[in-house]
Amino acid sequence: LSVEHEIQAATWNVAAVNNNPFEYWIDGSDAYNDLMSGVSEAITEPSFSDVDRPVKKVFTSQMWSDLKYEMQHMNPPVDPTDLEDVDQMWISDYSERRVISEFLSDSVIGKKRLASMPDRYTNTIQTASGELVFRPTVINCFVGDLSSSKKWFSAWTKFMFKDEISIKNSKGEVVTMIPYKMLSGIKKSKYPAITEKEEKVSIPLQVLAAAIFDAALLHLMNTVSPQWQSIRDEMCFSLNINKDRTIARIIDSEYYHSDIFFLQEVGNKLLHEDLLYSSFDVHVPLKFDSQHGQNSIILTKKNNWKQPTDVTESVIGLLDVKAPVVDGDLFVVDIERTDGKKFLLASFHGDTNGLATIPVVTAVHKYATESAPDRFLVFGMDANTYEVGVPDQTLSLAEFSSFYVSKGLTTSYGDTPDPSNYTTFHARTHLQPQLNKAVSLKDRNTKGDKNPKDNIMFFASQLQLIQTTKDNTGKGVYKEGMVFPTLQFPSDHVSPL
């Protein structure tokens, strides 16, 4: 971008893997590809695999009896009638199913959220002190020994019913509870696939389903590759444990020369990385959401800018009240460069379907033209636009570009951006609770999520684009046809710059 002299700006949504290091395909080693190909084959072609055993051979009746005992001795105990109903479901249905073809691959279980709902609440729990506690399962960074079902079940039962964890509730108060108490009922009004009887017993039924799900995955992994834990350990280190340090290192080593760097979906841990502050002043919203860790922030090059004023709330006040925007999604500052030039900088992360993007840009445009007409607008965003949209459901890049051009705006990809100039390229594996979204290794290039979501926006009358590029390697280089995140680039969004 040019305003008398060059401005270098970049934007990057640094989110990606949250809890499950196996959720997305990565550009991995031969050992990783062999493992994940074996998992895909076992799930997609179970008739050709000896993995697809009856559930009761993988998660035994004795295991279910132990879980019933724990729920009977809760304070207060689970209603005996509810337990009897779930017990009948176990005897007549779940215990007789095949573990792959009739449980893991059952789309109805997915629609009922019987396994994915308890996974959401207990997969990875952040304590009040900020530490992480993991359910013993394949699909997180649990560090215990999962080499046998006996070891797994002992750890799983202790975690679910014995381990007291201090967390912050919705009011910010510190409370202590066991993971079982964190489960929430499944409502038929929200998930119509569930029956009224299942709704009534949904808590103990979720315990059963979650236990079968975890036991099934463990059986699958130990059968396909007993060395899977060492592969996961490497992935957890790169994609989870060391993710924020890697992001800070990439920014410090490759983008230290940037005048402005917009970041989205930033959590607390990244802000504690010293490298982030080597070349930049770090600005965060007054309403920083520390609980969900999905904040938009702005970095400005040290010694080149004065202290900003957060005007986010003024912009939010111009929004359509129905726009799906929460604290941390949008951050807007009024800031002056040391040479006296004034700017309006904005960083934004849109909702999954992109439905908040046009309302937010409208509000920023209104504020810029009415309250800050003498400021240069530079706006980095994950707009969540799609190559092909669905009217009133997902925002297409074509619809978005027609809109912003009508407002006198343009982006780093121009007035008529190429919808196949992707800034995301990821594909879900079979190691996650929603198998309907999974693709195989051979199909990941054709069936993966490839969309043009990220850009930098500005007024065409104020600034002129000099050059643009993107990065999915962490080395200032974009590698075509590669899924990401990778072990070296722990985000599922490129960095347009």
C-alpha positions in Angstrom: 0.0 0.0 0.0 1.2 3.5 -0.8 0.6 6.8 1.0 3.4 9.0 -0.2 5.8 6.2 0.8 5.2 2.5 1.2 3.2 0.9 3.9 3.7 -2.8 4.5 0.6 -4.5 6.0 -0.2 -8.1 6.7 -3.2 -9.9 8.2 -3.3 -13.4 9.7 -6.0 -15.5 11.4 -3.8 -17.6 13.6 -6.5 -20.1 14.7 -6.4 -23.7 13.6 -6.1 -26.7 15.7 -7.8 -26.2 19.0 -7.9 -29.4 21.0 -7.6 -32.3 18.5 -4.2 -32.5 16.7 -5.6 -35.1 14.3 -8.7 -33.1 13.2 -7.2 -31.8 10.0 -4.9 -33.4 7.5 -1.4 -32.0 7.6 1.5 -32.1 5.1 3.1 -34.8 7.3 5.7 -37.5 7.3 5.4 -41.0 5.8 4.6 -42.4 9.2 1.8 -39.9 9.6 0.4 -40.5 6.1 0.6 -44.3 6.7 -1.2 -44.0 10.0 -4.0 -41.7 8.7 -4.5 -43.7 5.5 -4.9 -46.8 7.6 -7.5 -45.1 9.8 -9.4 -43.8 6.7 -9.4 -47.2 5.1 -10.6 -48.9 8.3 -13.5 -46.5 8.6 -14.5 -46.2 5.0 -14.1 -49.9 4.1 -14.8 -51.7 7.4 -15.8 -54.9 5.7 -12.2 -55.3 4.6 -10.8 -54.7 8.0 -10.6 -56.8 11.2 -11.0 -53.6 13.2 -14.8 -53.6 12.9 -15.6 -55.7 15.9 -18.7 -55.7 18.1 -18.8 -52.8 20.5 -19.0 -55.2 23.5 -15.6 -56.6 22.6 -14.1 -53.1 22.6 -16.1 -51.4 25.4 -17.1 -54.3 27.6 -20.2 -54.9 29.7 -18.0 -54.7 32.8 -16.9 -51.2 31.8 -20.5 -50.1 31.4 -21.3 -51.6 34.8 -18.5 -49.6 36.3 -19.8 -46.4 34.8 -23.3 -47.2 36.1 -21.9 -47.6 39.5 -20.2 -44.2 39.4 -23.4 -42.5 38.3 -25.4 -44.3 41.0 -23.1 -42.9 43.6 -23.0 -39.4 42.4 -24.3 -36.6 44.7 -27.1 -36.5 43.8 -27.2 -39.8 42.1 -28.6 -40.3 38.6 -32.3 -41.2 38.5 -32.4 -45.0 38.7 -35.2 -45.1 36.1 -33.0 -43.1 33.7 -30.1 -45.5 34.3 -32.4 -48.5 33.7 -33.5 -46.9 30.4 -29.9 -46.4 29.2 -29.0 -49.9 30.4 -31.7 -51.3 28.1 -30.3 -49.2 25.2 -26.9 -50.7 25.9 -28.2 -54.3 26.1 -30.6 -54.2 23.1 -28.7 -51.8 20.8 -25.3 -50.3 21.4 -23.5 -53.4 22.8 -24.5 -55.4 19.6 -23.4 -52.8 17.1 -20.2 -53.0 15.1 -17.7 -50.5 16.4 -16.8 -48.8 13.1 -19.6 -49.4 10.6 -22.5 -49.1 13.1 -21.2 -46.7 15.8 -18.4 -44.4 14.6 -19.9 -44.1 11.1 -23.6 -43.9 12.2 -24.8 -40.5 10.9 -27.8 -40.6 13.3 -25.5 -40.6 16.3 -23.8 -37.6 14.8 -27.1 -35.8 14.3 -28.1 -36.5 17.9 -24.7 -35.2 19.1 -24.4 -38.1 21.5 -20.6 -38.3 21.2 -19.7 -34.8 19.9 -21.6 -33.0 22.7 -19.7 -34.5 25.6 -16.5 -34.2 23.6 -17.2 -30.5 23.3 -17.4 -30.0 27.1 -14.7 -32.4 28.3 -12.1 -32.8 25.5 -9.8 -30.1 26.8 -10.7 -28.1 29.9 -9.1 -24.8 30.8 -8.7 -24.4 34.5 -9.2 -21.1 36.4 -5.4 -20.7 36.4 -5.1 -21.2 32.7 -3.7 -24.7 32.6 -5.3 -27.4 30.4 -6.7 -30.7 31.6 -7.3 -33.4 28.9 -9.9 -36.2 28.8 -8.1 -39.5 28.2 -8.7 -39.9 24.5 -7.0 -40.2 21.2 -8.2 -36.8 19.9 -6.4 -34.4 22.3 -3.0 -34.0 23.9 -3.5 -36.3 26.8 -0.1 -37.4 28.0 -0.9 -40.6 29.8 -0.3 -44.2 28.6 -3.1 -45.3 26.2 -1.4 -48.5 25.0 -4.2 -50.7 26.4 -8.0 -50.4 27.0 -7.4 -51.3 30.7 -5.1 -48.3 31.2 -7.3 -46.0 29.2 -10.5 -47.0 31.1 -8.9 -46.5 34.5 -7.8 -43.0 33.6 -11.1 -42.2 31.8 -13.2 -43.1 34.8 -11.0 -41.2 37.2 -11.1 -38.1 35.0 -14.9 -38.1 34.5 -16.0 -38.9 38.1 -13.1 -38.2 40.5 -10.9 -35.3 39.2 -12.1 -32.0 40.7 -11.2 -29.2 38.4 -11.3 -25.5 39.2 -12.8 -23.5 36.3 -14.5 -20.1 35.8 -18.2 -20.2 35.2 -20.1 -17.9 32.9 -20.1 -15.2 35.5 -16.3 -15.4 35.9 -16.5 -17.0 39.3 -14.1 -19.8 40.2 -16.0 -23.1 40.9 -14.8 -26.6 41.4 -16.5 -29.6 39.7 -15.8 -33.0 38.1 -16.1 -33.2 34.3 -19.3 -35.3 34.5 -21.0 -32.3 36.1 -19.9 -30.2 33.1 -22.1 -32.2 30.7 -25.2 -30.5 29.4 -28.5 -32.1 28.4 -29.3 -32.4 24.7 -32.6 -30.7 23.7 -34.9 -32.1 21.1 -35.9 -28.6 20.2 -32.3 -27.9 19.0 -31.4 -31.4 17.8 -34.6 -32.9 16.5 -33.0 -36.3 15.6 -33.0 -37.2 19.3 -36.0 -38.9 20.7 -38.0 -37.7 23.7 -36.8 -40.7 25.7 -33.2 -40.0 24.7 -33.6 -36.4 25.6 -34.8 -37.3 29.1 -31.7 -39.6 29.7 -29.3 -37.6 27.6 -26.7 -37.1 30.4 -26.1 -40.8 31.2 -26.5 -41.6 27.5 -23.8 -39.2 26.6 -21.5 -40.8 29.2 -22.1 -44.2 27.5 -21.7 -42.8 24.0 -18.5 -40.8 24.9 -17.0 -43.9 26.5 -17.8 -46.1 23.5 -16.5 -43.4 21.1 -13.1 -43.1 23.0 -12.8 -46.8 23.3 -13.5 -47.3 19.6 -10.9 -44.7 18.6 -8.3 -46.2 20.9 -9.0 -49.7 19.5 -8.7 -48.4 16.0 -5.4 -46.6 16.6 -3.7 -49.4 18.5 -4.7 -51.8 15.8 -3.6 -49.7 12.8 -0.4 -48.5 14.4 0.8 -49.1 18.0 3.3 -46.3 17.5 0.5 -43.7 17.0 1.2 -42.0 20.4 4.7 -40.8 19.3 3.2 -39.4 16.1 0.6 -37.5 18.1 3.2 -36.3 20.6 5.1 -34.5 17.8 1.9 -33.0 16.4 0.7 -31.8 19.8 4.0 -30.1 20.4 4.0 -28.3 17.1 0.3 -27.6 16.6 -0.8 -27.2 20.3 1.8 -26.8 22.9 4.3 -24.8 20.9 1.8 -23.2 18.5 1.9 -19.6 19.9 5.7 -19.6 20.1 5.9 -20.7 16.5 3.5 -17.9 15.5 5.5 -15.3 17.4 8.7 -16.6 15.8 7.3 -16.4 12.3 6.1 -12.9 12.9 9.4 -11.8 14.4 11.6 -13.5 11.8 9.6 -13.0 8.6 7.4 -9.9 9.1 9.4 -7.7 11.5 9.5 -5.1 8.6 5.7 -4.7 8.5 4.3 -1.4 9.5 0.9 -2.9 10.5 0.1 -6.5 11.3 -3.5 -7.5 11.9 -4.2 -10.8 13.8 -7.4 -12.6 14.4 -8.5 -15.4 16.8 -5.8 -14.6 19.2 -5.8 -16.2 22.7 -4.1 -15.3 25.9 -1.0 -17.4 25.4 0.2 -15.6 22.3 0.2 -12.3 24.2 2.8 -13.8 26.6 5.3 -14.6 23.9 8.2 -12.1 24.2 9.1 -12.4 20.5 5.7 -10.8 19.6 7.0 -7.6 21.1 10.5 -7.5 19.6 9.5 -5.3 16.6 6.0 -4.3 17.4 3.7 -2.5 19.8 0.8 -4.8 20.6 -2.7 -3.3 20.8 -5.6 -5.3 22.2 -9.3 -4.4 22.5 -10.7 -2.9 25.7 -13.2 -5.8 25.7 -10.6 -8.5 25.2 -12.3 -11.9 25.6 -9.9 -14.0 27.7 -12.3 -16.9 28.0 -12.8 -17.9 24.4 -9.4 -16.8 23.0 -10.7 -15.5 19.7 -9.7 -11.9 19.7 -8.7 -9.6 16.9 -5.7 -7.5 17.7 -3.3 -5.1 15.9 0.5 -4.8 15.9 2.2 -1.6 14.8 5.9 -1.2 14.1 7.8 0.2 17.1 8.8 3.8 17.1 6.6 4.6 14.0 3.3 5.1 15.7 1.8 6.9 18.6 -0.6 5.4 21.2 -4.0 4.5 19.6 -7.5 5.2 20.8 -9.9 2.2 20.9 -13.1 3.3 19.0 -14.5 -0.2 18.6 -17.6 0.5 20.7 -18.4 3.5 18.6 -18.3 1.3 15.5 -20.3 -1.5 17.2 -22.9 1.1 17.9 -23.5 1.5 14.2 -24.0 -2.2 13.6 -27.3 -3.9 12.8 -28.3 -5.4 16.1 -28.8 -8.8 14.4 -25.2 -9.1 13.2 -23.5 -12.2 14.8 -20.6 -10.3 16.4 -19.3 -10.9 19.9 -16.6 -9.2 22.1 -13.2 -9.7 20.5 -14.4 -10.2 16.9 -13.8 -6.6 15.9 -11.1 -4.2 17.0 -10.9 -0.6 15.6 -8.4 2.0 16.6 -7.7 5.7 15.7 -4.0 6.1 15.6 -1.4 8.6 14.4 1.9 7.9 12.8 4.9 9.7 14.0 5.0 11.7 10.8 1.6 13.1 11.6 -0.5 11.1 9.2 -3.7 9.7 10.9 -5.1 6.2 10.3 -8.2 4.2 11.2 -7.0 0.6 11.6 -9.4 -2.3 12.0 -9.0 -6.1 12.5 -11.9 -8.5 12.2 -12.8 -12.1 12.3 -16.2 -13.0 10.7 -18.6 -15.8 11.7 -18.2 -19.1 10.0 -20.8 -18.3 7.3 -19.6 -14.7 6.6 -23.0 -13.3 7.5 -21.5 -10.7 9.9 -19.0 -9.4 7.3 -21.1 -7.0 5.3 -22.8 -5.5 8.4 -19.4 -5.0 10.0 -17.8 -3.4 6.9 -20.8 -1.2 6.6 -20.4 0.0 10.2 -16.6 0.6 9.7 -17.3 2.4 6.5 -19.9 4.6 8.1 -17.6 5.5 11.0 -14.7 6.2 8.7 -16.7 8.5 6.4 -18.7 10.3 9.1 -16.4 10.4 12.2 -12.9 10.0 10.7 -12.9 11.3 7.1 -9.3 12.5 7.4 -8.0 9.1 8.4 -6.5 6.5 6.1 -8.4 3.3 6.5 -6.5 0.0 6.6 -8.6 -3.0 7.5 -7.3 -6.6 7.9 -9.9 -9.3 8.1 -10.9 -12.9 7.9 -14.1 -12.2 6.0 -15.1 -15.9 5.8 -16.1 -15.5 2.2 -16.5 -18.5 -0.1 -15.6 -19.3 -3.7 -19.3 -20.4 -4.1 -21.8 -19.0 -1.7 -25.4 -20.0 -0.8 -27.8 -17.0 -0.8 -28.7 -16.0 2.8 -26.5 -18.9 4.1 -22.9 -18.2 3.2 -21.3 -15.1 1.7 -19.6 -15.6 -1.7 -16.5 -13.6 -2.6 -18.4 -12.2 -5.7 -21.2 -10.8 -3.6 -18.8 -9.3 -1.1 -16.6 -7.7 -3.8 -19.7 -6.2 -5.5 -20.7 -4.7 -2.1 -17.3 -3.2 -1.1 -16.7 -1.7 -4.6 -20.1 0.0 -4.2 -18.7 1.6 -1.1 -15.6 2.9 -2.7 -13.5 0.2 -1.1 -11.1 -2.2 -2.6 -8.8 -5.0 -1.2 -5.4 -6.5 -1.5 -6.8 -8.7 -4.2 -8.5 -5.9 -6.2 -12.1 -5.0 -7.2 -12.7 -8.3 -8.9 -10.7 -10.9 -6.9 -10.1 -14.4 -8.2 -12.4 -16.7 -6.2 -9.9 -19.5 -6.6 -7.1 -17.5 -5.0 -7.5 -19.4 -1.8 -6.4 -18.4 1.7 -7.6 -21.6 3.4 -7.0 -25.1 2.4 -7.8 -27.8 5.0 -9.6 -31.1 5.1 -10.9 -33.0 8.1 -9.7 -36.5 8.9 -11.7 -39.4 10.2 -10.3 -38.8 13.7 -13.0 -36.4 15.0 -16.6 -36.8 16.1 -18.3 -35.5 12.9 -17.4 -38.2 10.4 -19.8 -36.8 7.8 -17.2 -34.0 7.3 -14.2 -36.3 6.9 -12.3 -36.9 3.7 -9.6 -39.4 2.8 -6.0 -38.8 1.9 -6.6 -39.3 -1.8 -9.6 -36.9 -1.8 -8.3 -34.1 0.4 -7.1 -32.0 -2.6 -10.6 -32.2 -4.3 -12.9 -32.3 -1.3 -11.1 -30.1 1.2 -12.2 -26.7 2.3 -10.5 -24.3 -0.1 -11.9 -20.8 0.0 -10.8 -17.1 -0.4 -11.5 -15.8 3.1 -8.8 -13.3 4.0 -7.8 -9.8 2.7 -6.7 -6.3 3.5 -9.3 -3.6 2.7 -8.8 0.2 2.1 -10.4 3.1 0.3 -9.5 3.1 -3.4 -9.3 6.9 -3.3 -6.8 6.9 -0.4 -4.3 4.2 -1.1 -2.9 2.4 -4.1 -1.9 -1.3 -4.1 1.8 -1.8 -5.0 2.2 -5.6 -4.4 0.5 -8.5 -2.7 1.5 -12.0 -1.9 0.6 -14.7 0.7 2.4 -17.2 2.9 1.5 -20.8 4.1 5.0 -21.9 5.0 6.0 -19.4 7.6 8.9 -18.4 5.3 7.2 -15.7 3.3 6.4 -18.2 0.6 3.1 -19.8 -0.6 3.2 -23.4 -1.7 0.5 -24.3 -4.1 -1.6 -27.4 -3.5 -0.5 -27.9 0.1 -3.0 -28.4 2.9 -2.3 -26.5 6.1 -1.8 -26.2 9.0 1.6 -28.0 8.9 4.0 -28.7 11.7 5.9 -25.6 10.6 2.9 -23.4 10.0 0.3 -23.9 12.7 -2.7 -22.1 11.2 -5.4 -23.0 8.7 -5.3 -19.5 7.1 -2.5 -18.0 5.0 -1.1 -14.7 5.8 -1.9 -12.3 3.0 0.5 -9.4 2.8 
